[in-house]
């Protein structure tokens, strides 16, 4: 089921509950980007010599930093949108 389908199942739910669903769905890709950037930063020194001539090591480092920052920014935005609400999690299995 897509995120859109999940939200459509709860079209009459309060906005806060929809945000909780959105949070659940977005945490996985955010963590994937964050973890991938971290792992790539660890191996960057080893793979830098293997980069094609059109990509230099500085570009790789910058890209990995931007990915990590983007994941952190998205996490903070998601937290700001969803953590202040006391709405219970959605009932799954309708």
Chimera marker file (.cmm) of the C-alpha trace (Angstrom):
<marker_set name="trace">
<marker id="1" x="0.000" y="0.000" z="0.000" r="1" g="1" b="0" radius="0.5"/>
<marker id="2" x="1.329" y="3.428" z="-0.899" r="1" g="1" b="0" radius="0.5"/>
<marker id="3" x="1.496" y="6.367" z="1.476" r="1" g="1" b="0" radius="0.5"/>
<marker id="4" x="-1.273" y="7.997" z="-0.524" r="1" g="1" b="0" radius="0.5"/>
<marker id="5" x="-3.475" y="4.908" z="-0.097" r="1" g="1" b="0" radius="0.5"/>
<marker id="6" x="-2.749" y="4.802" z="3.636" r="1" g="1" b="0" radius="0.5"/>
<marker id="7" x="-3.709" y="8.443" z="4.054" r="1" g="1" b="0" radius="0.5"/>
<marker id="8" x="-6.823" y="7.984" z="1.907" r="1" g="1" b="0" radius="0.5"/>
<marker id="9" x="-7.991" y="5.208" z="4.256" r="1" g="1" b="0" radius="0.5"/>
<marker id="10" x="-8.040" y="7.834" z="6.987" r="1" g="1" b="0" radius="0.5"/>
<marker id="11" x="-9.516" y="10.710" z="4.983" r="1" g="1" b="0" radius="0.5"/>
<marker id="12" x="-11.958" y="11.539" z="7.803" r="1" g="1" b="0" radius="0.5"/>
<marker id="13" x="-9.264" y="11.383" z="10.486" r="1" g="1" b="0" radius="0.5"/>
<marker id="14" x="-8.016" y="14.551" z="12.146" r="1" g="1" b="0" radius="0.5"/>
<marker id="15" x="-4.999" y="16.220" z="10.556" r="1" g="1" b="0" radius="0.5"/>
<marker id="16" x="-2.856" y="15.261" z="13.556" r="1" g="1" b="0" radius="0.5"/>
<marker id="17" x="-3.580" y="11.580" z="12.996" r="1" g="1" b="0" radius="0.5"/>
<marker id="18" x="-2.699" y="11.914" z="9.306" r="1" g="1" b="0" radius="0.5"/>
<marker id="19" x="0.595" y="13.502" z="10.341" r="1" g="1" b="0" radius="0.5"/>
<marker id="20" x="1.305" y="10.505" z="12.573" r="1" g="1" b="0" radius="0.5"/>
<marker id="21" x="0.781" y="8.216" z="9.582" r="1" g="1" b="0" radius="0.5"/>
<marker id="22" x="3.027" y="10.434" z="7.490" r="1" g="1" b="0" radius="0.5"/>
<marker id="23" x="5.667" y="10.292" z="10.227" r="1" g="1" b="0" radius="0.5"/>
<marker id="24" x="5.605" y="6.495" z="10.292" r="1" g="1" b="0" radius="0.5"/>
<marker id="25" x="5.994" y="6.346" z="6.525" r="1" g="1" b="0" radius="0.5"/>
<marker id="26" x="8.760" y="8.959" z="6.258" r="1" g="1" b="0" radius="0.5"/>
<marker id="27" x="10.966" y="7.738" z="9.091" r="1" g="1" b="0" radius="0.5"/>
<marker id="28" x="12.173" y="4.712" z="7.119" r="1" g="1" b="0" radius="0.5"/>
<marker id="29" x="13.492" y="6.605" z="4.083" r="1" g="1" b="0" radius="0.5"/>
<marker id="30" x="14.967" y="9.326" z="6.298" r="1" g="1" b="0" radius="0.5"/>
<marker id="31" x="16.866" y="6.740" z="8.331" r="1" g="1" b="0" radius="0.5"/>
<marker id="32" x="17.952" y="4.996" z="5.126" r="1" g="1" b="0" radius="0.5"/>
<marker id="33" x="19.452" y="8.219" z="3.737" r="1" g="1" b="0" radius="0.5"/>
<marker id="34" x="21.067" y="9.050" z="7.075" r="1" g="1" b="0" radius="0.5"/>
<marker id="35" x="22.588" y="5.576" z="7.474" r="1" g="1" b="0" radius="0.5"/>
<marker id="36" x="23.738" y="5.408" z="3.855" r="1" g="1" b="0" radius="0.5"/>
<marker id="37" x="25.470" y="8.783" z="4.114" r="1" g="1" b="0" radius="0.5"/>
<marker id="38" x="27.189" y="7.683" z="7.323" r="1" g="1" b="0" radius="0.5"/>
<marker id="39" x="28.388" y="4.409" z="5.802" r="1" g="1" b="0" radius="0.5"/>
<marker id="40" x="29.603" y="6.111" z="2.647" r="1" g="1" b="0" radius="0.5"/>
<marker id="41" x="31.505" y="8.694" z="4.687" r="1" g="1" b="0" radius="0.5"/>
<marker id="42" x="33.328" y="5.841" z="6.401" r="1" g="1" b="0" radius="0.5"/>
<marker id="43" x="34.475" y="4.288" z="3.113" r="1" g="1" b="0" radius="0.5"/>
<marker id="44" x="34.986" y="7.537" z="1.195" r="1" g="1" b="0" radius="0.5"/>
<marker id="45" x="38.758" y="7.543" z="1.711" r="1" g="1" b="0" radius="0.5"/>
<marker id="46" x="39.004" y="4.054" z="0.192" r="1" g="1" b="0" radius="0.5"/>
<marker id="47" x="36.720" y="4.738" z="-2.762" r="1" g="1" b="0" radius="0.5"/>
<marker id="48" x="37.995" y="8.219" z="-3.581" r="1" g="1" b="0" radius="0.5"/>
<marker id="49" x="40.909" y="6.867" z="-5.673" r="1" g="1" b="0" radius="0.5"/>
<marker id="50" x="38.382" y="4.847" z="-7.724" r="1" g="1" b="0" radius="0.5"/>
<marker id="51" x="36.245" y="7.839" z="-8.693" r="1" g="1" b="0" radius="0.5"/>
<marker id="52" x="36.047" y="8.715" z="-12.381" r="1" g="1" b="0" radius="0.5"/>
<marker id="53" x="38.014" y="11.771" z="-13.460" r="1" g="1" b="0" radius="0.5"/>
<marker id="54" x="34.810" y="13.800" z="-13.744" r="1" g="1" b="0" radius="0.5"/>
<marker id="55" x="34.154" y="13.446" z="-9.977" r="1" g="1" b="0" radius="0.5"/>
<marker id="56" x="36.674" y="14.568" z="-7.414" r="1" g="1" b="0" radius="0.5"/>
<marker id="57" x="36.934" y="13.548" z="-3.770" r="1" g="1" b="0" radius="0.5"/>
<marker id="58" x="35.763" y="16.967" z="-2.565" r="1" g="1" b="0" radius="0.5"/>
<marker id="59" x="32.503" y="16.615" z="-4.538" r="1" g="1" b="0" radius="0.5"/>
<marker id="60" x="31.949" y="13.217" z="-2.961" r="1" g="1" b="0" radius="0.5"/>
<marker id="61" x="32.551" y="14.574" z="0.564" r="1" g="1" b="0" radius="0.5"/>
<marker id="62" x="30.233" y="17.531" z="-0.081" r="1" g="1" b="0" radius="0.5"/>
<marker id="63" x="27.484" y="15.299" z="-1.446" r="1" g="1" b="0" radius="0.5"/>
<marker id="64" x="27.700" y="12.956" z="1.530" r="1" g="1" b="0" radius="0.5"/>
<marker id="65" x="27.587" y="15.898" z="3.939" r="1" g="1" b="0" radius="0.5"/>
<marker id="66" x="24.565" y="17.328" z="2.125" r="1" g="1" b="0" radius="0.5"/>
<marker id="67" x="22.788" y="13.961" z="2.278" r="1" g="1" b="0" radius="0.5"/>
<marker id="68" x="23.413" y="13.704" z="6.016" r="1" g="1" b="0" radius="0.5"/>
<marker id="69" x="22.265" y="17.299" z="6.549" r="1" g="1" b="0" radius="0.5"/>
<marker id="70" x="19.152" y="16.735" z="4.426" r="1" g="1" b="0" radius="0.5"/>
<marker id="71" x="18.220" y="13.642" z="6.449" r="1" g="1" b="0" radius="0.5"/>
<marker id="72" x="18.730" y="15.568" z="9.683" r="1" g="1" b="0" radius="0.5"/>
<marker id="73" x="16.675" y="18.510" z="8.399" r="1" g="1" b="0" radius="0.5"/>
<marker id="74" x="13.837" y="16.220" z="7.317" r="1" g="1" b="0" radius="0.5"/>
<marker id="75" x="13.901" y="14.473" z="10.696" r="1" g="1" b="0" radius="0.5"/>
<marker id="76" x="13.685" y="17.818" z="12.509" r="1" g="1" b="0" radius="0.5"/>
<marker id="77" x="10.818" y="18.998" z="10.301" r="1" g="1" b="0" radius="0.5"/>
<marker id="78" x="8.972" y="15.734" z="10.845" r="1" g="1" b="0" radius="0.5"/>
<marker id="79" x="9.518" y="15.977" z="14.604" r="1" g="1" b="0" radius="0.5"/>
<marker id="80" x="8.270" y="19.563" z="14.670" r="1" g="1" b="0" radius="0.5"/>
<marker id="81" x="5.135" y="18.599" z="12.763" r="1" g="1" b="0" radius="0.5"/>
<marker id="82" x="4.239" y="15.491" z="14.704" r="1" g="1" b="0" radius="0.5"/>
<marker id="83" x="5.745" y="15.207" z="18.180" r="1" g="1" b="0" radius="0.5"/>
<marker id="84" x="3.729" y="17.912" z="19.916" r="1" g="1" b="0" radius="0.5"/>
<marker id="85" x="0.440" y="16.168" z="19.247" r="1" g="1" b="0" radius="0.5"/>
<marker id="86" x="-1.213" y="13.787" z="21.735" r="1" g="1" b="0" radius="0.5"/>
<marker id="87" x="-3.275" y="12.027" z="19.081" r="1" g="1" b="0" radius="0.5"/>
<marker id="88" x="-3.136" y="8.239" z="19.439" r="1" g="1" b="0" radius="0.5"/>
<marker id="89" x="-1.592" y="6.276" z="16.572" r="1" g="1" b="0" radius="0.5"/>
<marker id="90" x="-3.989" y="5.282" z="13.774" r="1" g="1" b="0" radius="0.5"/>
<marker id="91" x="-5.820" y="1.986" z="13.919" r="1" g="1" b="0" radius="0.5"/>
<marker id="92" x="-4.291" y="-0.216" z="11.236" r="1" g="1" b="0" radius="0.5"/>
<marker id="93" x="-6.373" y="-2.950" z="9.671" r="1" g="1" b="0" radius="0.5"/>
<marker id="94" x="-9.614" y="-1.214" z="8.715" r="1" g="1" b="0" radius="0.5"/>
<link id1="1" id2="2" r="1" g="1" b="0" radius="0.2"/>
<link id1="2" id2="3" r="1" g="1" b="0" radius="0.2"/>
<link id1="3" id2="4" r="1" g="1" b="0" radius="0.2"/>
<link id1="4" id2="5" r="1" g="1" b="0" radius="0.2"/>
<link id1="5" id2="6" r="1" g="1" b="0" radius="0.2"/>
<link id1="6" id2="7" r="1" g="1" b="0" radius="0.2"/>
<link id1="7" id2="8" r="1" g="1" b="0" radius="0.2"/>
<link id1="8" id2="9" r="1" g="1" b="0" radius="0.2"/>
<link id1="9" id2="10" r="1" g="1" b="0" radius="0.2"/>
<link id1="10" id2="11" r="1" g="1" b="0" radius="0.2"/>
<link id1="11" id2="12" r="1" g="1" b="0" radius="0.2"/>
<link id1="12" id2="13" r="1" g="1" b="0" radius="0.2"/>
<link id1="13" id2="14" r="1" g="1" b="0" radius="0.2"/>
<link id1="14" id2="15" r="1" g="1" b="0" radius="0.2"/>
<link id1="15" id2="16" r="1" g="1" b="0" radius="0.2"/>
<link id1="16" id2="17" r="1" g="1" b="0" radius="0.2"/>
<link id1="17" id2="18" r="1" g="1" b="0" radius="0.2"/>
<link id1="18" id2="19" r="1" g="1" b="0" radius="0.2"/>
<link id1="19" id2="20" r="1" g="1" b="0" radius="0.2"/>
<link id1="20" id2="21" r="1" g="1" b="0" radius="0.2"/>
<link id1="21" id2="22" r="1" g="1" b="0" radius="0.2"/>
<link id1="22" id2="23" r="1" g="1" b="0" radius="0.2"/>
<link id1="23" id2="24" r="1" g="1" b="0" radius="0.2"/>
<link id1="24" id2="25" r="1" g="1" b="0" radius="0.2"/>
<link id1="25" id2="26" r="1" g="1" b="0" radius="0.2"/>
<link id1="26" id2="27" r="1" g="1" b="0" radius="0.2"/>
<link id1="27" id2="28" r="1" g="1" b="0" radius="0.2"/>
<link id1="28" id2="29" r="1" g="1" b="0" radius="0.2"/>
<link id1="29" id2="30" r="1" g="1" b="0" radius="0.2"/>
<link id1="30" id2="31" r="1" g="1" b="0" radius="0.2"/>
<link id1="31" id2="32" r="1" g="1" b="0" radius="0.2"/>
<link id1="32" id2="33" r="1" g="1" b="0" radius="0.2"/>
<link id1="33" id2="34" r="1" g="1" b="0" radius="0.2"/>
<link id1="34" id2="35" r="1" g="1" b="0" radius="0.2"/>
<link id1="35" id2="36" r="1" g="1" b="0" radius="0.2"/>
<link id1="36" id2="37" r="1" g="1" b="0" radius="0.2"/>
<link id1="37" id2="38" r="1" g="1" b="0" radius="0.2"/>
<link id1="38" id2="39" r="1" g="1" b="0" radius="0.2"/>
<link id1="39" id2="40" r="1" g="1" b="0" radius="0.2"/>
<link id1="40" id2="41" r="1" g="1" b="0" radius="0.2"/>
<link id1="41" id2="42" r="1" g="1" b="0" radius="0.2"/>
<link id1="42" id2="43" r="1" g="1" b="0" radius="0.2"/>
<link id1="43" id2="44" r="1" g="1" b="0" radius="0.2"/>
<link id1="44" id2="45" r="1" g="1" b="0" radius="0.2"/>
<link id1="45" id2="46" r="1" g="1" b="0" radius="0.2"/>
<link id1="46" id2="47" r="1" g="1" b="0" radius="0.2"/>
<link id1="47" id2="48" r="1" g="1" b="0" radius="0.2"/>
<link id1="48" id2="49" r="1" g="1" b="0" radius="0.2"/>
<link id1="49" id2="50" r="1" g="1" b="0" radius="0.2"/>
<link id1="50" id2="51" r="1" g="1" b="0" radius="0.2"/>
<link id1="51" id2="52" r="1" g="1" b="0" radius="0.2"/>
<link id1="52" id2="53" r="1" g="1" b="0" radius="0.2"/>
<link id1="53" id2="54" r="1" g="1" b="0" radius="0.2"/>
<link id1="54" id2="55" r="1" g="1" b="0" radius="0.2"/>
<link id1="55" id2="56" r="1" g="1" b="0" radius="0.2"/>
<link id1="56" id2="57" r="1" g="1" b="0" radius="0.2"/>
<link id1="57" id2="58" r="1" g="1" b="0" radius="0.2"/>
<link id1="58" id2="59" r="1" g="1" b="0" radius="0.2"/>
<link id1="59" id2="60" r="1" g="1" b="0" radius="0.2"/>
<link id1="60" id2="61" r="1" g="1" b="0" radius="0.2"/>
<link id1="61" id2="62" r="1" g="1" b="0" radius="0.2"/>
<link id1="62" id2="63" r="1" g="1" b="0" radius="0.2"/>
<link id1="63" id2="64" r="1" g="1" b="0" radius="0.2"/>
<link id1="64" id2="65" r="1" g="1" b="0" radius="0.2"/>
<link id1="65" id2="66" r="1" g="1" b="0" radius="0.2"/>
<link id1="66" id2="67" r="1" g="1" b="0" radius="0.2"/>
<link id1="67" id2="68" r="1" g="1" b="0" radius="0.2"/>
<link id1="68" id2="69" r="1" g="1" b="0" radius="0.2"/>
<link id1="69" id2="70" r="1" g="1" b="0" radius="0.2"/>
<link id1="70" id2="71" r="1" g="1" b="0" radius="0.2"/>
<link id1="71" id2="72" r="1" g="1" b="0" radius="0.2"/>
<link id1="72" id2="73" r="1" g="1" b="0" radius="0.2"/>
<link id1="73" id2="74" r="1" g="1" b="0" radius="0.2"/>
<link id1="74" id2="75" r="1" g="1" b="0" radius="0.2"/>
<link id1="75" id2="76" r="1" g="1" b="0" radius="0.2"/>
<link id1="76" id2="77" r="1" g="1" b="0" radius="0.2"/>
<link id1="77" id2="78" r="1" g="1" b="0" radius="0.2"/>
<link id1="78" id2="79" r="1" g="1" b="0" radius="0.2"/>
<link id1="79" id2="80" r="1" g="1" b="0" radius="0.2"/>
<link id1="80" id2="81" r="1" g="1" b="0" radius="0.2"/>
<link id1="81" id2="82" r="1" g="1" b="0" radius="0.2"/>
<link id1="82" id2="83" r="1" g="1" b="0" radius="0.2"/>
<link id1="83" id2="84" r="1" g="1" b="0" radius="0.2"/>
<link id1="84" id2="85" r="1" g="1" b="0" radius="0.2"/>
<link id1="85" id2="86" r="1" g="1" b="0" radius="0.2"/>
<link id1="86" id2="87" r="1" g="1" b="0" radius="0.2"/>
<link id1="87" id2="88" r="1" g="1" b="0" radius="0.2"/>
<link id1="88" id2="89" r="1" g="1" b="0" radius="0.2"/>
<link id1="89" id2="90" r="1" g="1" b="0" radius="0.2"/>
<link id1="90" id2="91" r="1" g="1" b="0" radius="0.2"/>
<link id1="91" id2="92" r="1" g="1" b="0" radius="0.2"/>
<link id1="92" id2="93" r="1" g="1" b="0" radius="0.2"/>
<link id1="93" id2="94" r="1" g="1" b="0" radius="0.2"/>
</marker_set>
